Amino acid sequence: MTVYEISGQPHLAKQSLAEMDPNQLSPLTPEVISRQATINIGIIGHVAHGKSTVVKCLSGAATGRFKSEKDRNMTIKLGYANAKIFECDNDKCPRPRRFRSAGPSKEDVFPCDRPRCGGQFRLVRHVSFVDCPGQNSLMATMLNGTAVMDAALLLIAANDTCPQPQTSEHLAAISIMNLNSILVLQNKIDLVKEVQAKEQYQQIIDFLKGTNAEGAPIIQISAILKYNIEVICEYVIRKIPVPLRDFTSKPRLIVIRSFDINKPGTKVDDLKGGVAGGSIVKGILKIDQEIEVRPGIVSKDNEGRLQCCPLLSKIVSLYAEQNDLAFAVPGGLIGVGTKIDPTLCRADRLVGQVLGEVGALPEIYTKIQIIYFLLRRLVGVRTEGDKKGAKVAKLTKNEMLMVNIGSLCTGGRVLAIKDNLAKIQLTSPACVEVSEKIALSRRVNYDFRLIGWGEFRRGTVIKPQVEIPTT
Ligand SMILES: Nc1nc2c(ncn2[C@@H]2O[C@H](COP(=O)(O)OP(=O)(O)OP(=O)(O)O)[C@@H](O)[C@H]2O)c(=O)[nH]1
């Protein structure tokens, strides 16, 4: 095996491929959390309730905004920002001041700044915040994010009534993904009087009854004034369990972003391969490892049948934001530098694909059979008078749905329905594993709204054409 040691960033723990033993690693092992996030926390909630502002407070970084996002002051794509969370090791250091967050390249130990404390802030968690758009038309992007979340912060603005449509819809989406670890942040507390804040607090408790977030802690904050941000850090440590991770299975990464990092005009000989950004769901990816990306390049044959050519490549670099890695474990957004033709990675073209060890990824399907469950009522749309929302109608043969599988968002025509089984023809092929969760949405007015979920049972496999190696 190649001996690969990280040489940069001497203030972070060293990683060595030669010494790495998957059986000895955990999400809290120093050489892991010093460099990469190991817990993914979704930031969910209605549009403009302050999701991006909270992430900026916690991580010190804006969640990678694109020009169109800056122009419209809203999140359009999934944003990611990593933060290290520290606790002072002096038992007498009072809460919440003994908790602190900082960016991912901060050293792991530094002195507490409370006068005469004498304690040291020590790294206890390294978290990746997945910032979801709250705009109702961007639900597909939000659903892609739920595929990798371990926990969620639900933002509710104190100066709005609760619930707003996407507050309900985002909560329904994470419930479908069985996400029970939730903290509620009552934000913009600076904009309301105490009595209003208390009234809304009660509204929030009533709204959460019977949902996955019933009984979840509700923290009052002002993201803009950085008020109570240390309490969020404390609760992330105390209330969000460290996820159980599988480090020994063959690795698999869900691609959530992909990029061409070459500047325009770069000479052909100097071109770097494309980068796939995503979260590892199991196993460990290593520098120099041979990898496969599925479904790869999708096209149609002369008879209009879908065909695909998985991509074969090699990992040339691994990054967690600016921290370089010799190996990457589940959690956080990992940038995987490959030798794949950069044009195939440009502008998120690989989103929806799965990256892993060659020959170890699941089959690729075009028709899938799922066992499905529909929500009783529609969430995410304003319904005048009827506060509960319209009933969700049954699936009908030939109707077109939006289907989210991992980070893939595609169309799906309902071919047949029997009891709670449905057969769906996918517009784009999916690399999916038995029992994997699938979110189902239906067009309501002009946008797709979440109507239910399914679990993949079996399907019609497309055998890959040729696999395309990259040099
Ligand atoms: N007064 C006040 N304004 C806030 C607070 N938090 C956020 N804002 C403002 O609310 C607006 C929306 O904040 P964002 O953080 O962009 O909201 P968002 O939920 O990420 O928005 P989308 O991603 O588009 O759904 C911005 O103008 C923020 O400055 C707060 O605690 N108090």
The ligand as an ORCA input file, in Angstrom:
! r2SCAN-3c Opt
* xyz 0 1
  N     -33.346     40.553     12.931
  C     -32.855     39.375     12.597
  N     -32.677     39.053     11.296
  C     -32.173     37.850     11.015
  C     -31.828     36.902     12.004
  N     -31.356     35.788     11.392
  C     -31.411     36.031     10.070
  N     -31.896     37.260      9.830
  C     -32.108     37.918      8.525
  O     -33.137     37.210      7.827
  C     -32.879     37.201      6.410
  C     -32.884     35.769      5.898
  O     -31.804     35.084      6.496
  P     -31.141     33.793      5.803
  O     -30.128     33.278      6.787
  O     -30.692     34.072      4.420
  O     -32.421     32.863      5.742
  P     -32.517     31.383      5.119
  O     -33.493     30.660      5.975
  O     -31.172     30.780      4.965
  O     -33.142     31.680      3.680
  P     -33.338     30.601      2.456
  O     -32.095     29.804      2.395
  O     -33.526     31.416      1.227
  O     -34.514     29.768      2.822
  C     -31.533     37.902      6.219
  O     -31.747     39.226      5.856
  C     -30.886     37.823      7.617
  O     -29.989     38.890      7.867
  C     -32.015     37.276     13.373
  O     -31.739     36.539     14.327
  N     -32.537     38.511     13.608
*
